[in-house]
Amino acid sequence: MDGQREYLVSGRFGNDNARKLGRDRLVDTITGEIYDFDMHQAIILDLWMNPGGAGKGSKIELWNQYRDDIAYMGLEPMSYSTFCHYTNSYDTAFNTTMERHGSSFFNKVCLPYISSDKPIHSNSLWCADGSGTIGYKYYDKDGDLRSMRLYVMLVSDVATGKIVGWCPSAPGYHSESPYMMKQAMLMALQGCDKHEVMEFVSDNHGAFTAEESKMFLELVCRHFRTIEAGNSQSNYAETQFRLFKKRFRRMMNWMGSSWDAKSIENQNNDDYTNIEEFPTYEEAVAQLEAKINEWNEDKTHVGLSRSEMYAENLHPECKQIDERIWRKLTGRCSSKEITRQRGTIQLERKGTIYKFDIPDFEVLGQLVREYLGYASLVQTDIYWDAECADVYTKDGRYMFSCYPTPKAAITHAEATDENMAAIGKGMIRKAKVIKKVQDFTEEAKAVAEAIYNDFPERYGNVCRQTKHAKERSNEERERALEAKAKQNRKAAKKKQPVTVDDGTDEYTRMKEQLYKNKQI
């Protein structure tokens, strides 16, 4: 009898005999749709989730309101224990977490994530994130002693866990910036002999999503991406940073595990925190560097340090970054007009003059016409270091690279094989330029001669240095002389008036003319 009774009233056997909520489902009288909730559930869920609102009522408060609302509907309210049991059940809690607590909490606690294997090769995947670390002291603009966490951008290799690059924020600041990202990445790239990054992942902070950051990452990474907004589980840098920062916990200037740490275990002991004993900014940076080196060089559970694992297992398809791209990232940039350089580009840095030879100078004009049309002045941007200069158009198109100009000897007494070779190279360049100009001139003359031969009546009055120039010049001169003689003969036929000098002086004639015209 007990077994039969348990079957009839227990929900464990697939029946609804013991159900209190959801037995009488609501029906839309217009469409006929049957909902999965009854009146009790609908009211409880509306109160519990508070759709569109930020407030979260306590359970006893919400139960009292539910009781009033359900009584108004003419139904008997469920007990407080049933209300709590329903809202605490896994199914209800799972389905109401996003609306009650927000999508960020739901993504961290409820949303499933994709299980994956950790990379095995270094440079397969790098991640980056910024966070506050240890504290330091400084004086504000009013002269008051204050403290601040040293904010740092870290770049880590996911496969080995090695911190490959880092950059602290400026004194008195605690924010990420594209500049910090670039400096941390350059340190990381220099540390791996300028090998490219197969993939780079970060959060959606402006330090990584700004246009200048994207342009930089496109040059050094095969792929780069940001995580889905709010899904911190896919940001490997957060886990990496959290593990690394555990090394700070016993330091006297540790200020907590994070900015918003709530647990007392993740906060420092204020009773023994003395700002005056904190290190300066420079000292805190040195402390951080020491901890990073310690993290990278300590032996792991496999018997190797993170630096050793990183160096021994580089991705086989990882290539070195092109030197031209590297100069664009790390070299100096100078704007230069190069049309009057006479084969050599001269640049200056802190009082030192650097000279670079324009390659194949004899065909520079053709190259300029190809890029800039018939421009008379060629304005360029030059990215350069002591070893090479890369010339780009003002709109960023690469033109050519120049290498340092070899210095020639001006006296045989101090000549070496190197500067004598420079003389030979210079002479060859001059000969190439002269030949290029002469070839151009001869070709232009040949074309002009062909035109004059085909259209002598149109271009006959033009004297050119061709094999027919003498004949044409004589013909033009003969025609001109004949026309002049004809003009003289016509002039001679005209009768000229004869004037006789009667001895009257000029003054007398002017006086007579004056009185003759005078009105009396």
C-alpha positions in Angstrom: 0.0 0.0 0.0 2.8 2.4 0.8 4.4 1.8 -2.6 1.1 2.4 -4.4 0.5 5.6 -2.4 4.1 6.9 -3.2 3.5 6.2 -6.9 0.3 8.2 -6.9 1.6 11.3 -5.1 5.3 11.3 -6.0 6.8 13.2 -8.9 9.6 10.7 -9.2 7.5 8.3 -11.2 6.6 10.6 -14.2 3.2 11.8 -13.0 1.8 15.2 -12.1 -0.2 14.0 -9.1 2.0 15.9 -6.6 2.6 19.0 -8.8 1.5 22.3 -7.4 2.8 24.7 -10.1 2.2 24.4 -13.8 -0.8 22.0 -13.7 -3.3 24.3 -15.2 -1.6 26.0 -18.1 -2.7 29.3 -19.5 -4.5 29.3 -22.9 -4.8 32.2 -25.3 -8.5 32.5 -26.0 -7.9 34.2 -29.3 -5.2 32.1 -30.9 -5.7 28.9 -28.9 -2.0 28.8 -28.0 -1.3 26.8 -24.8 1.5 28.3 -22.7 4.0 26.3 -20.6 3.1 28.4 -17.5 0.1 28.6 -15.2 -1.1 31.8 -13.5 1.2 31.2 -10.5 4.3 30.7 -12.5 3.6 33.7 -14.7 3.3 36.1 -11.7 6.3 34.6 -9.8 8.6 34.8 -12.9 7.6 38.3 -13.7 8.3 39.4 -10.1 11.5 37.4 -9.9 13.1 38.5 -13.2 11.8 42.1 -13.1 12.1 42.4 -16.9 13.7 45.7 -18.0 14.4 46.7 -14.4 17.6 47.0 -12.4 16.1 46.2 -9.0 16.1 42.7 -7.4 13.5 42.3 -4.7 14.2 39.8 -1.8 12.3 36.6 -1.9 10.0 37.4 1.1 9.2 40.8 -0.5 8.4 39.2 -3.8 6.3 36.4 -2.2 4.2 39.0 -0.4 3.5 40.8 -3.6 2.8 37.5 -5.4 0.3 36.6 -2.7 -1.6 39.8 -3.1 -1.6 39.6 -6.9 -2.7 35.9 -7.1 -5.5 36.6 -4.5 -6.7 39.4 -6.8 -6.9 36.9 -9.6 -9.2 34.8 -7.4 -6.7 32.0 -6.8 -5.2 30.4 -3.6 -1.5 31.5 -3.2 1.3 29.0 -2.9 3.3 28.8 0.3 6.5 30.7 0.8 8.5 27.4 0.8 7.0 26.5 -2.6 7.9 30.0 -3.9 11.5 29.5 -2.8 11.6 25.9 -4.1 10.5 27.0 -7.5 12.8 30.0 -7.8 15.8 28.0 -6.5 15.3 25.0 -8.8 18.0 24.6 -11.4 15.8 24.9 -14.4 14.2 28.2 -13.1 17.5 29.6 -11.9 19.2 28.8 -15.3 16.4 30.4 -17.4 16.1 33.5 -15.2 19.7 34.3 -14.5 20.2 36.5 -17.6 17.2 38.7 -17.1 17.6 38.9 -13.3 21.4 39.2 -13.0 22.5 40.4 -16.4 24.1 38.9 -19.5 27.7 39.4 -18.2 27.0 37.2 -15.1 25.1 34.7 -17.3 28.1 34.4 -19.7 30.5 33.8 -16.9 28.4 31.3 -14.9 25.9 29.6 -17.2 27.0 29.9 -20.8 28.8 26.8 -22.0 32.2 27.2 -23.6 34.1 25.2 -26.2 36.6 22.8 -24.8 39.8 22.8 -26.7 43.4 21.6 -26.6 46.1 24.0 -25.5 48.6 25.0 -28.2 51.8 23.1 -28.3 54.0 25.5 -30.3 55.3 28.8 -29.2 54.1 31.8 -31.4 51.0 29.8 -32.3 48.8 32.1 -30.1 49.7 35.2 -28.2 47.3 37.0 -25.8 47.4 40.4 -24.2 45.7 42.2 -21.4 46.2 45.1 -19.0 45.8 45.1 -15.2 47.0 46.8 -12.0 49.8 45.1 -10.1 51.8 46.4 -7.2 51.6 49.8 -5.6 54.0 52.7 -5.7 54.1 56.1 -4.1 54.1 59.5 -5.9 53.3 63.2 -5.2 50.3 64.8 -6.9 50.2 68.3 -8.3 49.4 69.7 -4.8 52.4 68.0 -3.3 50.4 65.4 -1.4 51.8 61.9 -1.0 49.6 59.3 -2.8 49.7 55.7 -3.9 48.7 54.0 -7.2 48.8 50.5 -8.6 51.4 50.1 -11.4 49.3 49.4 -14.4 50.9 47.0 -16.9 50.2 45.6 -20.4 51.3 42.0 -20.6 51.7 39.9 -23.8 51.9 36.1 -23.2 52.5 33.0 -25.2 49.6 30.7 -24.6 51.4 27.5 -25.3 54.3 28.0 -22.9 52.9 30.6 -20.5 55.9 32.8 -21.0 55.5 36.6 -20.7 57.1 37.7 -23.9 56.5 41.4 -23.7 55.3 44.1 -21.3 54.9 47.8 -20.9 53.9 49.9 -17.8 51.7 52.9 -18.0 53.1 56.4 -17.3 53.5 57.5 -13.7 50.2 58.6 -12.2 48.1 56.8 -14.9 46.4 53.4 -14.8 44.9 52.9 -18.3 45.7 50.9 -21.4 46.6 52.6 -24.7 47.6 51.7 -28.2 51.1 53.0 -27.4 51.5 50.4 -24.5 50.2 47.6 -26.7 52.7 48.5 -29.5 55.7 48.8 -27.1 54.8 45.4 -25.4 54.5 43.8 -28.8 57.8 45.2 -30.0 59.6 43.9 -27.0 58.0 40.5 -27.6 58.9 40.5 -31.3 62.5 41.5 -30.6 62.8 38.7 -28.0 61.9 36.1 -30.6 64.3 37.3 -33.3 61.5 39.2 -35.1 59.4 36.1 -35.9 55.8 36.7 -36.8 52.8 35.8 -34.6 50.5 33.1 -36.0 47.5 34.5 -34.1 46.8 37.2 -31.5 43.8 37.5 -29.3 42.7 40.2 -26.9 39.6 41.8 -25.3 37.7 44.6 -26.9 39.5 47.5 -25.2 40.4 50.5 -27.4 44.1 49.7 -27.0 43.5 46.8 -29.4 40.6 48.0 -31.5 41.8 51.5 -32.4 42.7 51.9 -36.1 46.4 52.5 -35.4 46.4 49.3 -33.3 44.8 47.3 -36.1 47.3 48.6 -38.7 50.1 47.6 -36.4 48.8 44.1 -35.7 48.1 43.5 -39.4 51.8 43.9 -40.1 53.1 41.5 -37.4 50.3 38.9 -37.1 48.9 36.4 -39.6 45.6 36.7 -37.7 44.3 38.8 -34.9 40.9 38.8 -33.2 39.1 40.1 -30.2 36.9 37.9 -27.9 33.2 38.0 -27.9 32.2 41.0 -25.8 31.4 39.9 -22.2 32.8 36.4 -22.7 35.9 36.6 -20.5 36.3 32.8 -20.5 37.7 33.0 -24.0 40.4 35.5 -23.0 43.4 33.4 -22.1 45.2 36.6 -20.9 43.0 37.0 -17.9 43.8 33.5 -16.6 47.5 34.1 -17.4 47.5 37.4 -15.6 45.7 36.0 -12.6 48.2 33.2 -12.1 51.2 35.6 -12.5 49.8 38.1 -10.0 49.8 35.6 -7.2 53.5 36.2 -6.9 52.8 39.7 -5.6 50.7 38.7 -2.6 53.5 38.6 -0.1 55.0 41.9 -1.1 54.6 44.9 1.2 53.2 47.0 -1.6 50.6 44.5 -2.7 47.2 46.3 -2.8 44.9 43.5 -3.7 44.3 41.0 -6.5 42.2 43.3 -8.6 40.5 46.8 -8.6 37.2 45.5 -7.5 38.2 42.5 -5.3 35.3 41.7 -2.9 36.6 38.8 -1.0 38.6 39.7 2.1 41.2 37.1 1.0 41.9 39.2 -2.1 42.4 42.4 -0.2 45.5 43.7 1.6 45.6 44.3 5.3 45.1 48.0 5.9 46.5 47.9 9.4 50.0 47.3 8.1 49.8 49.2 4.8 52.1 52.3 4.9 52.3 54.4 1.8 55.5 56.1 2.9 57.2 52.7 2.7 56.0 52.1 -0.8 58.6 52.1 -3.6 58.8 54.9 -6.2 57.5 54.4 -9.7 61.0 53.4 -11.0 61.5 51.0 -8.1 58.1 49.4 -8.7 58.9 48.9 -12.4 62.2 47.2 -11.4 60.2 44.9 -8.9 57.8 44.0 -11.7 60.7 43.2 -14.1 62.3 40.9 -11.5 59.0 39.1 -11.0 58.5 38.6 -14.7 62.0 37.2 -15.1 61.3 34.9 -12.1 58.1 33.7 -13.7 59.8 33.0 -17.0 62.9 31.3 -15.6 61.5 29.2 -12.8 61.2 25.5 -13.5 57.7 24.2 -14.1 56.3 20.8 -13.3 57.8 19.4 -16.6 61.3 20.3 -15.5 61.8 23.1 -18.0 61.4 26.8 -17.6 58.8 28.7 -19.6 61.7 30.4 -21.5 63.2 27.0 -22.4 59.9 25.6 -23.6 59.3 28.7 -25.7 62.8 28.7 -27.3 62.7 24.9 -28.1 59.2 24.7 -29.7 58.7 27.5 -32.1 55.9 26.9 -34.6 57.5 25.3 -37.8 55.6 27.7 -40.1 56.5 30.8 -38.2 58.5 33.2 -40.4 60.6 36.2 -39.7 59.1 39.6 -40.3 60.3 41.3 -43.4 63.0 43.8 -42.8 61.1 46.5 -44.6 58.0 46.0 -42.4 60.3 46.0 -39.3 61.8 49.4 -40.4 58.3 50.8 -40.8 57.5 49.7 -37.2 60.7 50.7 -35.5 62.6 53.0 -37.8 62.5 56.8 -38.1 60.2 58.5 -40.5 61.2 61.5 -42.6 59.3 63.4 -45.2 61.6 64.2 -48.2 61.4 65.7 -51.6 63.8 63.5 -53.7 63.8 65.1 -57.2 66.9 67.2 -56.5 68.9 64.6 -54.7 71.2 63.7 -57.7 71.2 60.0 -56.9 71.7 60.3 -53.2 69.1 60.8 -50.4 70.5 62.7 -47.4 68.8 62.4 -44.0 69.7 63.8 -40.6 69.3 62.5 -37.1 70.6 64.4 -34.1 73.2 66.2 -36.0 74.5 63.1 -37.9 74.1 63.0 -41.6 73.1 59.7 -43.3 73.4 59.3 -47.1 71.7 56.6 -49.1 72.1 55.7 -52.8 69.0 55.7 -55.0 69.1 52.4 -56.8 69.1 52.4 -60.6 69.0 56.2 -60.6 68.9 56.3 -64.4 65.4 54.9 -64.4 64.1 56.8 -61.4 62.1 59.1 -63.7 60.2 56.2 -65.2 59.4 54.9 -61.7 58.2 58.3 -60.5 56.0 58.6 -63.6 54.5 55.1 -62.9 53.6 56.1 -59.3 52.9 59.8 -59.6 52.3 60.5 -63.2 53.9 63.7 -64.6 54.7 65.2 -61.2 57.5 67.8 -61.2 58.2 67.4 -57.4 58.3 64.0 -55.7 57.3 64.2 -52.1 57.9 61.0 -50.2 57.8 59.4 -46.7 61.0 57.6 -45.9 61.2 54.9 -43.1 64.9 54.4 -42.3 67.6 53.3 -39.9 71.4 53.3 -40.3 71.3 50.3 -42.6 68.6 51.1 -45.1 65.9 53.6 -46.2 62.6 52.6 -47.6 60.9 55.2 -49.8 57.1 55.4 -49.9 54.7 57.7 -51.7 52.7 60.1 -49.5 49.7 57.7 -49.7 51.7 54.8 -48.4 52.8 52.9 -51.5 56.2 51.4 -51.4 58.6 52.6 -54.2 62.1 51.3 -53.5 64.8 50.8 -50.9 68.2 52.7 -50.6 71.3 51.4 -49.0 74.1 53.5 -47.4 76.3 55.4 -49.9 79.9 54.0 -50.0 82.5 56.7 -49.4 85.2 57.1 -52.1 88.8 58.2 -51.5 89.9 61.6 -52.7 93.6 60.8 -52.4 95.5 57.7 -53.5 97.6 58.1 -50.4 94.7 57.0 -48.2 92.9 54.8 -50.6 91.6 51.3 -49.6 90.0 48.5 -51.5 86.6 49.6 -50.2 86.7 53.3 -51.1 88.4 52.5 -54.4 85.5 50.2 -55.2 83.2 53.1 -54.3 84.9 55.2 -57.0 84.2 52.5 -59.6 80.6 52.2 -58.5 80.1 55.9 -58.8 81.6 56.0 -62.3 79.4 53.2 -63.4 76.3 55.1 -62.1 77.4 58.2 -64.0 77.9 56.3 -67.2 74.5 54.7 -66.9 72.8 58.1 -66.4 74.7 59.7 -69.4 73.8 56.7 -71.6 70.2 56.9 -70.5 69.9 60.6 -71.4 71.7 60.2 -74.7 69.5 57.3 -75.7 66.5 59.3 -74.9 67.7 62.3 -77.0 68.6 60.1 -80.0 65.2 58.4 -79.9 63.4 61.8 -79.7 65.4 63.1 -82.6 64.6 60.1 -84.7 60.9 60.4 -84.1 60.9 64.1 -84.9 62.8 63.5 -88.1 60.3 60.9 -89.2 57.5 63.4 -88.6 59.3 66.1 -90.6 59.9 63.8 -93.5 56.2 62.7 -93.6 54.8 66.3 -93.2 57.3 68.7 -94.8 54.7 71.3 -95.7 53.6 71.5 -92.1 56.9 71.5 -90.3 59.1 72.9 -93.1 59.5 76.3 -91.3 61.2 74.6 -88.4 64.9 74.2 -88.5 66.1 70.9 -86.9 69.5 69.3 -86.7 68.6 66.5 -89.2 70.2 65.5 -92.4 67.8 67.7 -94.4 68.2 70.8 -92.2 70.7 72.6 -94.5 68.5 72.3 -97.6 65.4 73.4 -95.8 67.2 76.4 -94.3 68.5 77.5 -97.7 65.1 77.3 -99.2 63.5 79.4 -96.4 66.3 82.0 -96.8 65.8 82.3 -100.6 62.1 82.7 -100.2 62.6 85.4 -97.6 65.1 87.3 -99.8 62.9 87.2 -102.8 59.9 88.6 -100.8 62.1 91.4 -99.6 63.3 92.4 -103.0 59.7 92.4 -104.3 58.7 94.8 -101.5 61.6 97.1 -102.4 60.7 97.3 -106.0 57.1 98.3 -105.2 58.3 101.0 -102.9 60.6 102.5 -105.6 57.8 103.0 -108.0 56.0 105.4 -105.7 56.7 109.1 -106.4 58.3 110.9 -103.5 57.5 114.7 -102.9 60.4 117.1 -103.4 61.1 119.7 -100.7 63.3 122.9 -101.2 65.0 124.6 -98.4 64.4 128.4 -98.9 66.7 129.3 -96.0 63.9 130.0 -93.6 64.8 128.8 -90.2 62.6 126.5 -88.1 61.6 129.2 -85.7 60.2 131.4 -88.4 58.2 128.6 -90.0 56.6 127.7 -86.6 55.7 131.3 -86.0 54.0 131.7 -89.4 52.0 128.5 -88.9 50.9 129.7 -85.5 49.5 133.0 -86.8 48.0 131.3 -89.8 45.8 129.1 -87.5 45.0 131.8 -85.0 41.5 133.1 -85.0 41.3 136.9 -85.2 
